[in-house]
Amino acid sequence: MSHHPTDSKSTESKRLLSMVIAEWACALKFEHLSPAAIQSAKLFWYDSIGCAIGGSQQDDAKILLKHYREMGGGNGKATSFVSGFKTNPVDASFLNGHMIRAMDYNDIYWKSDPCHPSDLIAAPLALCEAYGLGGRELILATVIAYEIEMRLCEFGLPGIREYGWHHATLSAFAAPIAAGRVLNLNPAQMVAAMGISASRTFCPGAVTAGKLTNMKNTVDPWAGRMGAESALLARHGYSGPEHIIDGKEGLFAVFNHVQYKGKPAAFDAEMLVKALPTCPKCHFRIIDCGMKSFPIEALSHAPLTAMMKTIKDNNLRADQVTEIKVEVIARAADILGDPHKYRPDSKETADHSLPYCMAVGLIDGMVTPLQFKEERVMDKSLIPVMDMVKVVANEEFEALFPKFQPSRVTITTKGGKTFATRVDVPKGDPRDPMTEEEISVKFNALGGDVIGLDNCEKLRTCIMKMETARNFDELFSLATARKGTPVHA
């Protein structure tokens, strides 16, 4: 017998976490958001669109745009950043989400698991544009995306990364909630959307392990794409398993078969839905999310900051250095210091390589998108410098993570002197947040050559008054490349 998402809610559904989340999201309105949450949403959009404009110039983004152009389109109701390519909202969700992610320069939240909530917000934008909705609807969906995605990355005991799974697995549960809110789904439809999305989006950690490929920055935006399509399907009556989180053979049951330090994997189900915010005085998770001041993997920020500070404070030159010892938590050493990371042969591997980031930072005096161009990544003169970098797991730091991201860098010079600096909170962390002006510097550096500095400033104004927008025509017009800028492979 066919089950339709619009059917009356069963007693079982009311007990399931998917229904609790869906009922909260469906009931939340723009008027319920706090001023801080609204401001944060706009700042994250400002940062994300800058990342997308810069990301549009990456080879993988150009390949995807070429592919989707060949697949058809050109007359859809949703727009791709920079190229202005018109397509359906599902494909636009993916193209724009991938551009946001392409440089690994967008937001970061890391507790039990890491996540980049802005990977998911291109889907609500595409749906808002396609269905004639405005800024208030987009801000609401953005806050919802951050709330659920960040909670999902808190409730693992430990996180699913410890079992070899990528956080895109969790994004597949959050993405349809944000997309579904734009489409004004009812709770049963939203539960179905979550079931549709999460049923096919479990992602192994291989995408960020060892030698990295284009898929590193693709899997999470793909979860966002699946969120948009799942919400659209659910709206038409397509069904999905309501028990996808805590029912028979759902997320909890599947991971319960996995052992971690002699115990079955576990999740804090109560935390996932406890005190979901419902009023302007409530605490919304979005204000706890961080931004990146470097275009590199999140756990590299503290050690790179520590090294740059050590060099500046002690007036050190690259030719004086014989060793750079980097002490980090064990998972950072595992992700960023394995043998593949000492010989990166792609941007994807280089921006997840502590040896590369430290070496190029030491030699160039900065780590910007320029340091991840192919010719710099393949520069053999960096090999002996990378080999001076020793990445060591520090057990003392484990107890401080994830509240802090501690790192200590000790530089040894030819004279045998050592200089050490410890950093616990990198720039961009909510305890040391990037200001709107600092985001502007980042945005202009990413977008100036693509859309022009004049349009960069106009986009800033447009984004920061988003709640007044009735549509997104101006935003996409301003985010389109100047004539002569290459936007496809």
C-alpha positions as CSV (number, residue, x, y, z in Angstrom):
1,M,0.0,0.0,0.0
2,S,1.4,3.4,-1.0
3,H,2.2,5.8,1.7
4,H,1.9,9.6,1.0
5,P,3.7,12.3,2.9
6,T,0.5,14.3,3.1
7,D,-1.3,11.5,5.0
8,S,-2.2,12.2,8.6
9,K,0.6,11.8,11.1
10,S,1.0,8.4,12.7
11,T,1.6,7.9,16.4
12,E,4.9,6.4,15.6
13,S,6.0,9.4,13.5
14,K,5.4,11.7,16.5
15,R,7.9,9.7,18.5
16,L,10.6,9.9,15.8
17,L,13.3,12.5,15.8
18,S,12.6,13.4,12.1
19,M,9.1,14.5,13.1
20,V,10.3,16.5,16.1
21,I,12.7,18.4,13.8
22,A,10.1,18.8,11.0
23,E,7.5,20.2,13.4
24,W,10.0,22.7,14.7
25,A,11.1,23.9,11.3
26,C,7.6,24.2,9.9
27,A,6.5,26.3,12.9
28,L,9.5,28.6,12.9
29,K,9.0,32.0,11.3
30,F,11.2,35.0,10.4
31,E,9.6,36.9,13.3
32,H,10.9,34.3,15.7
33,L,14.6,34.9,14.8
34,S,16.9,36.9,17.0
35,P,18.6,40.0,15.6
36,A,21.9,38.3,16.1
37,A,20.8,35.3,14.1
38,I,19.6,37.5,11.2
39,Q,22.8,39.5,11.2
40,S,24.9,36.3,11.2
41,A,22.9,34.9,8.3
42,K,23.6,38.0,6.3
43,L,27.3,37.9,7.1
44,F,27.6,34.2,6.2
45,W,25.9,35.0,2.9
46,Y,28.3,37.8,2.3
47,D,31.2,35.4,3.0
48,S,29.7,32.6,1.0
49,I,29.0,34.6,-2.2
50,G,32.6,35.9,-2.1
51,C,33.7,32.3,-1.8
52,A,31.4,31.3,-4.7
53,I,32.7,34.1,-7.0
54,G,36.3,33.0,-6.3
55,G,35.3,29.4,-6.5
56,S,33.9,29.9,-10.0
57,Q,37.4,30.2,-11.3
58,Q,38.5,26.8,-10.1
59,D,38.9,24.1,-12.6
60,D,36.4,21.7,-11.0
61,A,33.7,24.5,-11.0
62,K,34.4,25.1,-14.7
63,I,34.1,21.4,-15.5
64,L,30.7,21.2,-13.7
65,L,29.4,24.2,-15.5
66,K,30.5,22.8,-18.9
67,H,28.9,19.5,-18.0
68,Y,25.5,21.0,-17.0
69,R,25.5,23.2,-20.1
70,E,26.0,20.1,-22.3
71,M,23.2,18.4,-20.4
72,G,20.8,21.1,-21.4
73,G,19.2,24.1,-19.7
74,G,19.5,27.8,-20.4
75,N,15.9,28.6,-19.9
76,G,15.3,27.6,-16.2
77,K,14.1,29.8,-13.4
78,A,17.3,29.5,-11.3
79,T,20.6,31.2,-11.9
80,S,24.2,30.1,-11.5
81,F,26.6,32.6,-10.0
82,V,29.1,34.4,-12.2
83,S,28.1,32.7,-15.5
84,G,24.5,33.7,-15.3
85,F,23.6,30.2,-16.6
86,K,19.9,29.5,-16.2
87,T,18.7,26.1,-15.2
88,N,16.4,24.3,-12.8
89,P,16.7,24.9,-9.0
90,V,18.1,21.5,-8.3
91,D,21.1,21.9,-10.7
92,A,21.5,25.5,-9.6
93,S,21.6,24.3,-6.0
94,F,24.5,22.1,-6.8
95,L,26.5,24.5,-9.1
96,N,26.3,27.4,-6.6
97,G,26.8,25.2,-3.6
98,H,29.9,23.7,-5.2
99,M,31.3,27.2,-6.0
100,I,30.8,28.2,-2.4
101,R,32.8,25.1,-1.4
102,A,35.3,24.9,-4.2
103,M,38.2,26.7,-2.5
104,D,37.7,25.3,1.0
105,Y,37.4,28.9,2.1
106,N,33.8,29.0,3.4
107,D,32.6,28.6,7.0
108,I,33.5,26.0,9.5
109,Y,32.0,24.4,12.6
110,W,33.8,21.5,14.3
111,K,32.6,19.6,17.4
112,S,32.2,15.8,17.3
113,D,32.2,16.2,13.5
114,P,33.2,19.0,11.2
115,C,30.8,20.8,8.9
116,H,30.4,23.7,6.5
117,P,26.8,24.7,6.8
118,S,27.0,27.2,3.9
119,D,27.4,24.1,1.6
120,L,23.7,23.7,2.1
121,I,22.3,27.2,1.7
122,A,22.5,27.4,-2.1
123,A,19.5,25.1,-2.3
124,P,17.2,27.5,-0.4
125,L,18.5,30.4,-2.6
126,A,17.8,28.5,-5.8
127,L,14.3,27.6,-4.6
128,C,13.6,31.2,-3.5
129,E,14.6,32.5,-6.9
130,A,12.7,29.9,-8.8
131,Y,9.4,30.4,-6.9
132,G,9.5,34.1,-6.5
133,L,10.4,34.4,-2.8
134,G,12.4,37.0,-1.0
135,G,15.1,37.7,1.5
136,R,13.1,37.0,4.7
137,E,12.4,33.4,3.4
138,L,16.0,32.9,2.5
139,I,17.3,34.1,5.9
140,L,14.8,31.9,7.7
141,A,15.9,28.8,5.7
142,T,19.6,29.7,6.3
143,V,19.2,29.9,10.0
144,I,17.4,26.5,10.0
145,A,20.2,25.0,7.9
146,Y,22.8,26.1,10.3
147,E,20.8,25.0,13.4
148,I,20.2,21.4,12.3
149,E,23.6,20.9,10.5
150,M,25.5,22.1,13.5
151,R,23.5,20.0,16.0
152,L,24.1,17.0,13.8
153,C,27.8,17.6,14.2
154,E,27.5,17.8,17.9
155,F,25.5,14.7,18.7
156,G,27.9,11.9,17.8
157,L,29.5,10.1,20.7
158,P,32.1,10.3,19.1
159,G,31.5,11.8,15.6
160,I,31.0,9.6,12.6
161,R,34.4,10.7,11.3
162,E,36.0,8.4,13.9
163,Y,34.4,5.5,12.1
164,G,35.6,6.6,8.6
165,W,32.5,8.4,7.4
166,H,32.4,11.9,6.0
167,H,30.1,14.6,7.4
168,A,28.2,14.9,4.1
169,T,26.4,11.9,5.5
170,L,24.9,14.2,8.2
171,S,24.3,17.1,5.8
172,A,21.8,14.9,3.9
173,F,19.6,15.0,7.0
174,A,19.8,18.8,7.3
175,A,19.6,19.9,3.7
176,P,16.0,18.9,3.0
177,I,14.8,20.7,6.2
178,A,16.1,24.1,4.9
179,A,14.9,23.5,1.4
180,G,11.5,22.2,2.6
181,R,11.0,25.3,4.7
182,V,11.3,27.5,1.6
183,L,8.7,25.3,-0.1
184,N,6.4,25.6,3.0
185,L,6.2,21.8,3.3
186,N,4.0,20.5,6.1
187,P,5.7,18.3,8.8
188,A,4.8,15.0,7.2
189,Q,6.2,16.2,3.8
190,M,9.3,17.4,5.5
191,V,9.8,14.1,7.2
192,A,9.5,12.4,3.8
193,A,12.0,14.8,2.3
194,M,14.5,13.9,5.0
195,G,14.0,10.2,4.4
196,I,14.4,10.6,0.6
197,S,17.6,12.6,1.0
198,A,19.3,10.6,3.7
199,S,18.5,7.3,2.1
200,R,21.1,7.6,-0.6
201,T,23.7,10.0,0.7
202,F,25.9,8.1,3.1
203,C,29.4,9.2,2.3
204,P,32.7,7.3,3.1
205,G,35.6,9.3,4.5
206,A,37.8,8.3,1.6
207,V,37.0,11.6,-0.1
208,T,39.2,13.5,2.5
209,A,41.7,10.7,3.2
210,G,45.1,10.3,1.5
211,K,45.3,11.6,-2.1
212,L,42.4,14.0,-2.6
213,T,40.3,14.5,-5.7
214,N,37.6,16.9,-6.9
215,M,35.1,14.9,-4.8
216,K,36.5,16.4,-1.6
217,N,34.6,19.7,-2.3
218,T,31.7,18.0,-4.1
219,V,30.1,15.6,-1.7
220,D,28.6,18.2,0.7
221,P,27.2,20.4,-2.0
222,W,25.8,17.3,-3.5
223,A,24.0,16.7,-0.3
224,G,22.6,20.2,-0.6
225,R,21.4,19.3,-4.1
226,M,19.7,16.2,-2.8
227,G,18.0,18.3,-0.2
228,A,16.4,20.5,-2.9
229,E,15.3,17.6,-5.0
230,S,14.0,15.6,-2.0
231,A,11.9,18.6,-0.8
232,L,10.5,19.1,-4.3
233,L,9.6,15.3,-4.6
234,A,8.0,15.3,-1.1
235,R,5.9,18.3,-2.1
236,H,4.4,16.2,-4.8
237,G,3.7,13.3,-2.5
238,Y,6.8,11.2,-2.9
239,S,7.5,9.2,0.3
240,G,10.7,8.4,2.3
241,P,11.4,6.5,5.5
242,E,10.3,8.5,8.5
243,H,12.5,6.3,10.7
244,I,15.7,7.2,8.9
245,I,17.4,8.6,12.1
246,D,16.2,6.5,15.1
247,G,14.1,3.7,13.7
248,K,14.7,0.3,12.3
249,E,18.0,0.2,10.3
250,G,18.2,4.0,10.5
251,L,21.3,6.0,11.3
252,F,21.5,5.0,14.9
253,A,20.9,1.3,14.2
254,V,23.5,1.1,11.4
255,F,26.2,2.8,13.4
256,N,25.4,0.8,16.5
257,H,27.1,-2.2,14.8
258,V,30.4,-0.2,14.8
259,Q,32.8,-0.4,17.8
260,Y,34.8,2.6,19.0
261,K,37.3,1.8,21.8
262,G,35.4,-1.3,22.6
263,K,31.9,0.3,22.8
264,P,29.2,0.6,20.2
265,A,28.8,4.0,18.4
266,A,26.3,6.2,20.1
267,F,24.4,9.5,19.5
268,D,22.9,12.0,21.9
269,A,19.4,12.0,20.6
270,E,18.1,14.3,23.3
271,M,20.7,17.0,22.5
272,L,19.7,16.9,18.8
273,V,16.3,18.4,19.6
274,K,16.7,19.9,23.0
275,A,15.7,23.6,23.3
276,L,15.3,24.2,19.6
277,P,15.1,28.0,19.4
278,T,11.6,29.4,18.9
279,C,11.8,33.1,19.8
280,P,14.0,36.2,19.4
281,K,15.4,35.7,22.9
282,C,16.5,32.2,22.2
283,H,20.1,31.1,21.3
284,F,20.5,30.2,17.6
285,R,23.4,28.0,16.6
286,I,24.3,30.1,13.6
287,I,26.1,32.7,15.8
288,D,28.4,29.9,17.0
289,C,29.7,29.1,13.6
290,G,33.1,30.3,12.4
291,M,34.6,31.7,9.2
292,K,38.0,31.0,7.5
293,S,40.7,33.6,7.2
294,F,42.8,31.2,5.1
295,P,41.6,29.0,2.2
296,I,42.7,25.8,3.9
297,E,41.4,22.9,6.0
298,A,39.9,24.1,9.3
299,L,42.4,22.4,11.6
300,S,45.3,24.0,9.8
301,H,44.3,27.5,10.8
302,A,45.7,27.5,14.4
303,P,49.1,26.1,13.4
304,L,49.5,28.4,10.5
305,T,48.5,31.4,12.6
306,A,51.0,30.2,15.3
307,M,53.8,29.9,12.7
308,M,53.2,33.3,11.1
309,K,53.1,34.9,14.5
310,T,56.4,33.3,15.5
311,I,58.1,34.5,12.3
312,K,56.7,38.0,12.7
313,D,57.5,38.3,16.4
314,N,61.0,37.1,16.1
315,N,61.9,38.6,12.7
316,L,62.8,35.2,11.3
317,R,63.7,34.5,7.6
318,A,63.0,31.4,5.7
319,D,66.6,30.6,5.1
320,Q,67.3,30.6,8.8
321,V,64.8,27.7,9.5
322,T,65.9,24.1,9.9
323,E,62.7,22.5,11.4
324,I,59.1,23.4,12.0
325,K,57.6,21.2,14.7
326,V,53.8,21.3,14.6
327,E,51.9,19.9,17.6
328,V,48.1,19.4,17.0
329,I,45.3,17.0,18.0
330,A,45.5,13.5,16.7
331,R,42.8,13.8,14.1
332,A,44.6,16.9,12.6
333,A,47.8,15.0,12.4
334,D,46.0,12.1,10.7
335,I,44.1,14.3,8.2
336,L,46.8,16.8,7.5
337,G,50.1,15.1,8.0
338,D,49.9,11.7,6.4
339,P,52.5,10.8,3.7
340,H,50.4,11.9,0.7
341,K,50.3,15.4,2.2
342,Y,54.1,15.8,1.9
343,R,53.9,15.5,-1.8
344,P,50.7,17.2,-2.9
345,D,49.9,17.1,-6.6
346,S,46.6,19.0,-6.6
347,K,45.0,22.0,-5.0
348,E,42.6,19.6,-3.1
349,T,45.6,17.8,-1.5
350,A,47.6,21.0,-0.9
351,D,44.9,22.8,1.0
352,H,44.6,19.7,3.3
353,S,48.3,19.5,3.8
354,L,50.0,21.0,6.8
355,P,53.5,20.5,5.4
356,Y,52.5,22.4,2.2
357,C,50.6,25.2,4.0
358,M,53.4,25.7,6.5
359,A,56.1,25.6,3.8
360,V,54.4,27.9,1.4
361,G,53.5,30.3,4.3
362,L,57.1,30.4,5.4
363,I,58.5,31.1,1.9
364,D,55.8,33.4,0.5
365,G,54.9,35.1,3.8
366,M,51.2,34.5,3.1
367,V,48.6,31.8,2.3
368,T,46.0,33.0,-0.1
369,P,44.2,31.5,-3.1
370,L,47.4,32.3,-5.1
371,Q,49.3,29.8,-3.2
372,F,47.1,27.0,-4.5
373,K,47.5,27.6,-8.2
374,E,48.9,24.5,-10.0
375,E,52.3,26.0,-10.7
376,R,52.9,26.8,-7.0
377,V,51.6,23.5,-5.7
378,M,53.9,21.6,-8.1
379,D,57.0,23.8,-7.4
380,K,59.7,21.4,-6.5
381,S,61.6,24.0,-4.5
382,L,59.0,23.6,-1.8
383,I,59.8,19.9,-1.2
384,P,62.8,20.4,1.1
385,V,60.9,23.0,3.1
386,M,57.9,20.6,3.4
387,D,60.3,17.9,4.7
388,M,61.4,20.3,7.5
389,V,57.8,20.2,8.8
390,K,57.2,17.6,11.6
391,V,53.6,17.0,12.5
392,V,53.1,15.5,15.9
393,A,49.9,14.5,17.8
394,N,49.8,16.1,21.3
395,E,47.7,14.1,23.8
396,E,47.5,17.1,26.1
397,F,45.5,19.0,23.4
398,E,42.9,16.2,23.0
399,A,41.1,17.1,26.2
400,L,40.8,20.7,25.0
401,F,39.2,19.9,21.7
402,P,36.6,20.9,20.4
403,K,36.2,23.8,22.8
404,F,39.6,24.9,21.6
405,Q,41.7,24.1,18.6
406,P,45.1,24.1,20.2
407,S,48.4,24.0,18.3
408,R,51.9,24.7,19.2
409,V,54.6,25.5,16.6
410,T,58.3,25.4,17.4
411,I,60.7,26.7,14.9
412,T,64.4,25.7,15.1
413,T,67.0,27.9,13.4
414,K,70.5,27.1,12.0
415,G,72.0,28.5,15.2
416,G,70.1,25.9,17.2
417,K,67.7,28.4,18.8
418,T,64.0,27.5,19.2
419,F,61.0,29.8,19.0
420,A,57.6,28.6,20.0
421,T,54.0,29.9,19.9
422,R,50.8,28.3,20.9
423,V,47.4,29.3,19.5
424,D,44.1,28.0,20.8
425,V,41.6,30.1,18.9
426,P,42.2,30.9,15.2
427,K,41.0,34.1,13.6
428,G,37.4,33.6,12.4
429,D,36.4,31.6,15.4
430,P,33.2,33.1,17.0
431,R,35.4,34.1,19.9
432,D,37.6,36.1,17.5
433,P,35.2,36.7,14.7
434,M,35.8,38.2,11.3
435,T,34.1,41.6,11.1
436,E,32.1,42.8,8.2
437,E,35.1,44.9,7.1
438,E,37.4,41.9,7.3
439,I,34.9,39.9,5.3
440,S,34.9,42.8,2.8
441,V,38.7,42.5,2.3
442,K,38.3,38.7,1.7
443,F,35.3,39.3,-0.6
444,N,37.0,41.9,-2.7
445,A,40.2,39.8,-3.1
446,L,38.1,36.9,-4.4
447,G,35.6,38.9,-6.5
448,G,37.5,42.0,-7.7
449,D,39.0,40.4,-10.9
450,V,35.8,38.5,-11.7
451,I,32.9,40.9,-11.2
452,G,34.8,44.2,-10.6
453,L,35.3,46.0,-7.3
454,D,32.4,48.3,-8.0
455,N,30.0,45.3,-8.1
456,C,31.7,43.9,-5.0
457,E,30.7,47.0,-3.1
458,K,27.2,47.0,-4.5
459,L,26.8,43.3,-3.6
460,R,27.9,44.0,0.0
461,T,25.0,46.6,0.3
462,C,22.6,44.2,-1.4
463,I,23.4,41.3,0.8
464,M,23.5,43.2,4.1
465,K,19.9,44.5,3.5
466,M,18.7,41.1,2.3
467,E,15.7,41.0,4.6
468,T,14.2,43.8,2.5
469,A,14.6,42.0,-0.9
470,R,11.5,40.9,-2.7
471,N,13.5,38.8,-5.2
472,F,17.1,38.0,-6.1
473,D,17.3,39.6,-9.5
474,E,19.7,42.4,-8.3
475,L,21.9,39.9,-6.4
476,F,22.4,37.6,-9.4
477,S,22.9,40.5,-11.8
478,L,25.7,41.9,-9.6
479,A,27.3,38.5,-9.2
480,T,27.7,37.9,-12.9
481,A,31.2,38.1,-14.4
482,R,32.4,41.1,-16.3
483,K,32.9,40.6,-20.1
484,G,36.1,38.8,-20.8
485,T,36.2,36.8,-17.6
486,P,36.4,33.0,-18.4
487,V,33.5,31.2,-16.7
488,H,33.7,27.8,-18.4
489,A,36.2,25.1,-19.4
